[in-house]
Amino acid sequence: MYIIRMKNCAFFARHGVLDEEETLGQRFYVDAALTVEPGRALVDDAIEDTVHYGVAFGVIEKIITGERRFLIEALALEVARALTARFPQIKKAEITVRKPNAPVPGVLDHVEVTVAWPQ
């Protein structure tokens, strides 16, 4: 097994519980840690046998910029499921979604959740 990590993938989207979050939108950041079964990819240096991270980025982008979710937890799970469905060689996807402008009554850098699939 080996791990592909994609860090700080940035997208503008409109997720959240509050109406203002949908109206104004904000930037979301996604990290993906993908545990991959190597098969022959490493030995043969074959892109078709591994996870093409350009395609993986597109899968993440489509979900994050797509349908509004109230919970970033649900968003992270949807990304993890989509990646494992698209690339059967991914044996585990750990997806972290960060929301820097979470509407909380205090000062913080961001709120983040990490979801693993399958669990």
N, C-alpha and C positions, 0 to 999 in steps of 0.2 A: 504494500500500500504506500501511497504518497499523498501529500496534501498540496492542493493548489489554494493559495490565498489571494483574494482580491480585496484591497483595502480602500476605504473612503470613496467608494463609488458615489457620486453626488448627483442628485436629481431634484428638480422643483416639482412639488406635488401638493395635494390639498387634503391630507388625511387628518383626522382628529374628530373629537366629539363635538366641539363647539362650532357653531355656524361661521364664526369669524375665521376659523382655521380653513374652512372650505372656501370662503370668499377671498381671503388674502393669500392663502397658500404659504409655503415656506420650503426651504431646502431640507432634504433628508439625506442621510449618509448611510451606506450599506457596506458591510464587510461580509465576505463569504469565505468560509474555510471548507473546502470540498475534499473529502477523503476518497481517493480514487483507486480502484483496482487497476494495476498497471497492464495486465494482459501482455501484449507484445509491444506496446507503445514505446517504452523506454529502450528496449533492445533494438527495435526497428526504426526508431526515430520517426514514428508515423503519427501525424496529426489526426488522421481519421480514427485512430484507436485510443485517443485520449479526449479530454474535455477541451474544446476550442474556447478559450476564455473570451474571445471577441463575441462569439455566439452566446456564451453564458452571460456576458454583460448585457446583451440585447434582451435576453429573457428577463433579467432583473429589471432593466429599464422599462420594459413593457408593463410589468406588474406595478412597479412603484409609481409610474406616471399615469397609470390606468385608473380603474374604478376606486372611488373613495372608500377607505376603511376607517372605522372609528378607532380601532386598536392597532398599534404598530406590531403587537404580538401576532395578530391575524395576518398582517402584511408579511411579516417574516416567515410565518408558516407557509403562506402561499408561494413565496419565492423558493423556499426549500423544496416543497413538493414539486414545483414546476421544473426545477433544475434536475432533481432525481428522475423525473419522468422523461425529460429530454435527453439525459445522458445516463444510460443504464450502468455505466462503469462507476458512477458516483455511488458509493456505499453509504455515505453519511454526508449531509449538508448542514453546517452550522451557520446560520444567518443572523447577523446583528444589524438592527436598524436603529439609527440614532436620530433623535429629534431635538435639535438645538434650541428651538424656541417653544418648548412645551409651556403651556399656560399654567404655571404654578406660582403661588405667591411667595417667591423668593428668588435668590440669585443662584444659578447653577450653569454649568457648561452645557449640559445636555441630559436628556433622558435616553436610555438605551435598553433594548431587550435583545436577548439571544435565544433563538429557537433551534433545536436540533431535529432533523428528520432523516431516517426514521428514528424513533425515540428509543 
